[in-house]
Amino acid sequence: MSVFSVLRDAPLPVWIVSLVLTVSVTVWATLRGLRTMARRMFSMVEPYGQCRTVADDRGAVTTGERASFSMDWTVVREYLETPGLFVLLAGDRAAGVALLPKRGAQDPADVDRLRVILDRNVKRL
């Protein structure tokens, strides 16, 4: 509050400079936080190495170089589709996100088949 009381009687150029500095610091801090989060996420999944995911009506199985993971569709609450990804959002019993990159499909028809499987088993956002 003391900052606003100091700026209350300030001329317009001081307000503009303050606004520009505030927005700049906010953007910088947000980007730094996102970069830190991305580094932490990568350090968690990097030990698994290259992974392959196979999906059917029962769920999805991901097999990596050092580990494997299976997920029943009941764990996934909903999904959304971007131009390059399917993003699976976990439900009430588990908090998490799974990313299925479309570039991993061997054939464009595989992306369509995955979309049909997801639409049958998971709510689309």
C-alpha positions as CSV (number, residue, x, y, z in Angstrom):
1,M,0.0,0.0,0.0
2,S,2.9,2.4,0.7
3,V,4.0,2.1,-2.9
4,F,0.6,3.3,-4.1
5,S,0.5,6.2,-1.6
6,V,3.9,7.3,-2.9
7,L,2.8,7.1,-6.5
8,R,-0.6,8.8,-5.9
9,D,0.7,12.3,-6.5
10,A,3.4,11.2,-9.0
11,P,3.4,12.6,-12.6
12,L,2.2,10.4,-15.5
13,P,5.8,9.4,-16.7
14,V,6.5,7.9,-13.3
15,W,3.3,5.9,-13.5
16,I,4.3,4.6,-17.0
17,V,7.8,3.7,-15.9
18,S,6.4,1.9,-12.9
19,L,3.9,0.0,-14.9
20,V,6.5,-1.1,-17.5
21,L,8.9,-2.2,-14.8
22,T,6.2,-4.1,-13.0
23,V,5.0,-5.9,-16.2
24,S,8.7,-6.7,-17.1
25,V,9.5,-8.2,-13.8
26,T,6.3,-10.2,-13.7
27,V,6.9,-11.7,-17.2
28,W,10.6,-12.4,-16.3
29,A,9.6,-14.2,-13.1
30,T,6.8,-16.2,-14.8
31,L,9.2,-17.4,-17.6
32,R,11.9,-18.3,-15.1
33,G,9.4,-20.2,-13.0
34,L,8.1,-22.1,-16.1
35,R,11.7,-22.9,-17.2
36,T,12.5,-24.2,-13.7
37,M,9.4,-26.4,-13.7
38,A,10.3,-27.8,-17.2
39,R,13.8,-28.7,-15.9
40,R,12.4,-30.5,-12.9
41,M,9.9,-32.4,-15.0
42,F,12.6,-33.4,-17.5
43,S,14.8,-34.6,-14.7
44,M,12.0,-36.8,-13.5
45,V,11.3,-38.5,-16.8
46,E,14.8,-38.5,-18.3
47,P,15.9,-41.7,-16.6
48,Y,13.2,-43.6,-18.4
49,G,14.8,-43.0,-21.8
50,Q,12.9,-43.4,-25.1
51,C,9.4,-44.6,-24.5
52,R,6.7,-46.3,-26.6
53,T,3.0,-46.2,-25.7
54,V,0.4,-48.6,-27.0
55,A,-3.3,-47.8,-26.3
56,D,-6.4,-49.9,-26.6
57,D,-9.9,-49.9,-25.1
58,R,-8.5,-51.2,-21.7
59,G,-6.0,-48.4,-21.3
60,A,-2.4,-47.4,-22.3
61,V,0.9,-49.2,-21.7
62,T,4.1,-47.2,-21.8
63,T,7.4,-49.1,-22.1
64,G,10.7,-47.3,-21.7
65,E,14.3,-48.4,-21.8
66,R,14.4,-48.8,-18.0
67,A,10.7,-49.0,-16.8
68,S,7.2,-49.6,-17.9
69,F,3.9,-48.1,-16.8
70,S,0.3,-49.1,-17.5
71,M,-2.8,-46.9,-17.1
72,D,-6.4,-47.9,-17.1
73,W,-8.8,-45.3,-18.7
74,T,-10.6,-45.0,-15.4
75,V,-7.6,-43.0,-14.1
76,V,-7.9,-40.4,-16.9
77,R,-10.6,-37.8,-16.2
78,E,-10.5,-36.0,-19.5
79,Y,-8.2,-35.2,-22.5
80,L,-7.6,-32.5,-24.9
81,E,-6.0,-32.4,-28.3
82,T,-3.5,-29.9,-29.7
83,P,-2.0,-29.9,-33.2
84,G,1.0,-32.0,-31.9
85,L,-0.2,-33.8,-28.7
86,F,-3.0,-35.6,-26.9
87,V,-2.9,-34.4,-23.3
88,L,-4.5,-36.8,-20.8
89,L,-5.5,-35.3,-17.4
90,A,-5.7,-37.7,-14.4
91,G,-8.9,-38.0,-12.4
92,D,-9.7,-37.7,-8.7
93,R,-7.7,-40.6,-7.4
94,A,-4.4,-39.5,-9.1
95,A,-3.0,-36.1,-10.0
96,G,-1.1,-36.1,-13.2
97,V,-0.7,-35.4,-16.8
98,A,0.3,-37.7,-19.6
99,L,1.4,-36.4,-23.0
100,L,1.0,-38.5,-26.2
101,P,2.9,-36.8,-29.0
102,K,1.4,-37.3,-32.4
103,R,4.8,-37.5,-34.0
104,G,5.2,-40.9,-32.5
105,A,2.5,-42.4,-34.7
106,Q,3.8,-44.5,-37.5
107,D,0.9,-43.6,-39.8
108,P,-1.5,-40.6,-39.8
109,A,-4.3,-43.2,-39.5
110,D,-2.9,-44.2,-36.1
111,V,-3.6,-40.7,-34.8
112,D,-7.2,-41.1,-35.9
113,R,-7.5,-44.6,-34.3
114,L,-6.1,-43.1,-31.0
115,R,-8.7,-40.3,-31.1
116,V,-11.5,-42.8,-31.6
117,I,-10.2,-44.9,-28.6
118,L,-9.9,-41.8,-26.4
119,D,-13.4,-40.5,-27.4
120,R,-14.9,-43.9,-26.5
121,N,-13.2,-44.1,-23.1
122,V,-12.4,-40.5,-21.9
123,K,-14.3,-37.2,-21.9
124,R,-12.9,-34.7,-24.3
125,L,-12.3,-31.1,-23.1
